[in-house]
């Protein structure tokens, strides 16, 4: 994700699931995190494992810092 306007220093970034459509026939295993946070943006990391079946996911994020 790239910020519209870069921060003057690396911001704190939080993420959270807003919606998920996951099969109820399997166990839901999900890891949601951020990586490579810089003043210009970050990488959103969404992982599943084993037999998790996902149709779609929506993620929200917030970055807080000096601009």
Secondary structure by P-SEA (a helix, b strand, c coil): cccccccccbbbbbbbbccccccccbbbbbbbbcccccccbbbbbbbbcccccccbbbbbbcccccc
